[in-house]
Amino acid sequence: MNTVWRAFLERAGAVLAADRVADFGRAETELRAVLSDDIGCDLSHLGLIAVCGPDSETFLQGQLTCDVRQVTPEHSLIGAYCSPKGRALASFRLFRRGDDFYLELPRLMVEPTLARLRKYVLRAKTALEDASDALARIGVAGPDAARLLAAQTTDSVTGMAAGDALASNDVTVICLPGPIPRYELHGPAPEIETAWRALAPNFTPAGAEAWRLLELLAGTPTVYPETVEAFVPQMLNLQLLDGIGFQKGCYTGQEVVARTHYLGKLKRRMYLARVDSPTPPRPGDPLFSPQTDASQSAGRLADACRHPDGGYAVLAVALIECAEQGALRLGDASGPELRLE
């Protein structure tokens, strides 16, 4: 975490755990505020990969599932980076600041993703680097989020659609999808500190878990170390989120992704669900169903987060037949049952 930004967060009352804000001293209140109030979150638990140079667009177009040509300073896209077998190695939001591209993904995934991507740069005039500490970033969400931000930006955010971006005072503002209005702000630490100070009287400061819950409720898939190569992009619903460009041409894993789209029948997809579990569910946890053999997995969790109304919200990648015509249980055949939402 940027040392200047870390110092500011500590002065603001943040409880830090490694490179993330655990909370601001009121974890339960912060999580509950997600559902009805305006909140502000530090996003240092997310990392950034910067891709710079004249060949960057061409290079990324040959590596990522989304159509990089559509990513401009005014528009971002979600996407995945796949193995040659079409399995997702990472998921991200791709956006631009000026001529440079940025992939936003869990901080834990930055180094392994960088290492893989760098193997394919070859003679391309592009450079990839960990930019997690080069920019600070916060999230603002809630019913009045657009109005609050409109007072702090030179351009109105009111008319922004999901994925849209704008630049204001060296800060990139991105509108995110989901049932609750949400925006990310990326920029140098001093500018983001100024934005936080201006917005803080009108929102509840919250930790990383609150933002993770919002991402999960929006159906935004995240690949973690536990789920690397566990899913093809369509299992994560990326085709529904404009995260796969089926007309963009070749990229790593494209043959498998395209074959699944044009010739195959998708047997698994991602569902939002709730579950009451005595222990916290984690990405990668197995799912079972009475409709399958007891030794066969009916799917895996893609993500999980504590829900303020009790239990856990989860994103479950499961056999469609079991999810929609049967039952899904967590852990084993006698585990707690998932309630699809």
Disulfide bonds with the S-S distance in Angstrom:
none
